[in-house]
Amino acid sequence: MFSKGLILASTSRYRRDLLQRLGLPFECVAPGTDETRLPGEPAAAMATRLARIKAEVVAASHPQAIVIGSDQVALRGTDVLGKPGTVARCREQLRASSGQEVVFLTAVHVIDGSAGRTESHVDRTVVQFRDLSDAEIDRYIERDQPLDCAGGFKAESLGIALFDRIESIDPTGLTGLPLSWLCGALRRARVQVP
């Protein structure tokens, strides 16, 4: 095992639940970073920058730990889709996504403080929404309450019924933390997985 400590620089319950799958002891620390998009910043650059900043902020106060930062951006064409926050905004996002492709870019940044190493990765997942009726959208929102999810759905739950297909190398990337890549990064940091 390892003795440096593993920290997820996040308060996301979805990322926490994903990392728990690995059966490793870890703690969650809120990075408290500003997640505002910079003027003209491309979506992939924004996700990468935010994942790195989250990890760096937490690593600054835990210099010997292995710190994982992550951020996700959802794109429908050039429109960045955030977390809807309200039922009305979720309904609006899902109506606009009906019959459309939405691309999810999930960036991960790992800092191995004791070794002075960093690694970054961006996972790309494409979701093809089927044509959705207003009644289907309303039923879905009522049952799954996806108000805290980018794009307004939970693919790991009932949201899977909204799609014609998902194209992904790592399905956990869509939920917010691409575990296949992360396992490799942790092994390179001398963490035994599994």
C-alpha atoms as one frame of an Amber mdcrd trajectory, in Angstrom:
protein
   0.000   0.000   0.000   1.050   3.631   0.109   1.479   5.977   3.040   1.423
   9.410   1.402  -2.338   9.932   1.547  -4.775  10.207  -1.316  -6.971  13.286
  -1.656  -9.810  14.027  -4.039  -9.890  17.798  -4.546 -13.652  17.877  -4.892
 -16.944  18.042  -3.060 -18.760  16.176  -5.852 -20.619  13.154  -4.509 -20.433
  11.617  -7.990 -16.633  11.782  -8.080 -16.436  10.570  -4.486 -18.639   7.565
  -5.307 -16.539   6.746  -8.375 -13.247   6.904  -6.464 -14.711   4.683  -3.733
 -14.995   1.916  -6.334 -11.215   1.487  -6.144 -11.352   0.518  -2.470  -8.553
   2.918  -1.521  -8.584   5.118   1.562  -8.918   8.766   0.574 -10.295  12.021
   1.819 -12.214  14.763   0.024 -11.042  18.348   0.372 -12.967  21.261  -1.118
 -10.649  23.274  -3.368 -12.814  26.394  -3.220 -11.689  27.560  -6.650 -13.351
  30.042  -8.977 -14.762  28.033 -11.897 -15.487  30.988 -14.187 -14.632  30.491
 -17.840 -11.956  32.902 -19.082 -12.868  35.124 -22.052 -12.405  33.169 -25.292
 -11.208  30.076 -23.439 -11.803  26.844 -25.376 -13.859  24.265 -23.455 -11.091
  21.635 -23.268  -8.610  24.239 -22.030 -11.091  25.363 -19.382 -11.666  21.826
 -18.083  -7.916  21.149 -18.037  -7.150  24.437 -16.281  -9.827  23.940 -13.625
  -8.776  20.334 -12.904  -5.160  21.506 -12.493  -6.056  24.485 -10.297  -8.257
  22.361  -8.026  -5.429  19.868  -7.542  -2.811  22.606  -7.005  -4.884  24.456
  -4.400  -5.341  21.312  -2.310  -1.768  20.100  -2.864  -0.436  23.393  -1.513
  -1.711  22.468   1.948  -0.980  18.713   1.567   2.464  18.695  -0.093   3.235
  14.993   0.410  -0.142  13.664  -0.763  -1.368  12.371  -4.075  -4.055  14.864
  -5.083  -6.672  14.337  -7.780  -8.408  17.314  -9.383 -11.131  16.951 -11.984
 -13.501  19.121 -13.963 -16.083  18.461 -16.656 -17.472  20.563 -19.472 -20.516
  19.626 -21.558 -20.812  21.046 -25.070 -23.748  21.111 -27.457 -22.130  22.533
 -30.547 -20.282  25.539 -29.152 -22.668  26.058 -26.228 -21.235  25.129 -22.835
 -23.883  23.425 -20.694 -23.579  23.897 -16.981 -25.423  22.345 -14.073 -29.032
  23.476 -14.512 -29.737  24.155 -10.824 -33.486  24.544 -11.383 -36.220  22.423
 -12.937 -36.984  25.130 -15.499 -33.334  25.357 -16.608 -33.027  21.554 -16.714
 -36.134  21.324 -18.886 -34.674  23.986 -21.199 -31.330  22.140 -21.482 -32.972
  18.804 -22.243 -35.335  20.303 -24.841 -32.388  21.909 -26.601 -30.415  18.630
 -26.445 -33.291  16.543 -27.857 -32.059  14.832 -31.037 -28.626  16.433 -30.634
 -25.099  15.319 -29.870 -23.545  16.522 -26.626 -19.797  16.159 -25.989 -18.467
  15.774 -22.456 -14.844  16.646 -21.753 -13.683  15.395 -18.372 -10.240  16.576
 -17.333  -8.179  14.991 -14.557  -4.971  16.309 -13.012  -2.955  14.214 -10.558
  -0.203  15.645  -8.381   2.162  13.250  -6.623   3.640  15.706  -4.149   6.330
  13.481  -2.657   7.689  12.527  -6.090   7.216  15.967  -7.634   5.199  14.489
 -10.521   2.050  15.663 -12.273  -0.102  14.079 -14.962  -3.122  15.328 -16.880
  -5.723  13.705 -19.091  -8.910  14.719 -20.884 -11.567  12.079 -21.499 -14.048
  12.662 -24.348 -17.515  11.136 -24.364 -20.172  11.760 -27.013 -23.845  11.346
 -26.109 -26.499  11.195 -28.832 -29.850  12.217 -27.392 -32.928  10.667 -28.937
 -35.878  12.900 -29.796 -37.548  13.691 -26.462 -41.124  14.791 -25.891 -41.950
  17.417 -23.275 -43.789  14.750 -21.254 -40.715  12.476 -21.279 -38.498  15.338
 -20.176 -40.851  16.275 -17.333 -41.166  12.652 -16.150 -37.422  12.214 -16.279
 -36.665  15.379 -14.289 -39.263  14.481 -11.666 -37.869  10.974 -11.171 -34.104
  11.587 -11.380 -33.721  15.195 -10.118 -30.552  15.846 -12.197 -30.284  19.510
 -11.258 -26.642  19.230 -10.116 -25.392  17.465 -13.258 -23.845  19.137 -16.310
 -26.215  18.697 -19.228 -29.181  18.016 -16.943 -29.087  14.221 -16.721 -27.571
  11.285 -14.831 -26.310   8.654 -17.275 -25.588   6.287 -14.370 -29.271   6.384
 -13.472 -32.516   6.840 -15.429 -30.818   9.320 -17.775 -29.578   6.381 -19.840
 -33.131   6.177 -21.267 -32.683   9.600 -22.928 -30.024   8.469 -25.412 -29.708
   6.628 -28.700 -26.016   5.963 -27.993 -22.962   6.867 -25.932 -19.483   6.778
 -27.463 -16.768   6.519 -24.845 -13.458   4.885 -24.082 -14.238   5.015 -20.361
 -17.900   5.225 -19.271 -16.916   6.581 -15.842 -15.654   9.716 -17.583 -19.229
  10.733 -18.331 -20.067  10.535 -14.619 -17.143  12.811 -13.784 -13.929  10.852
 -13.138 -12.386   8.553 -15.801 -11.251   5.676 -13.618  -9.433   3.675 -16.324
  -6.924   6.471 -16.869  -6.847   7.374 -13.177  -5.945   3.798 -12.180  -2.908
   3.985 -14.464  -1.888   7.357 -13.017  -2.215   6.010  -9.476  -0.130   2.930
 -10.331   2.555   5.252 -11.755   2.456   7.002  -8.367   3.139   3.606  -6.752
  -0.407   3.087  -5.476  -1.532  -0.531  -5.711  -4.713  -0.665  -7.814  -6.169
  -3.252  -7.294
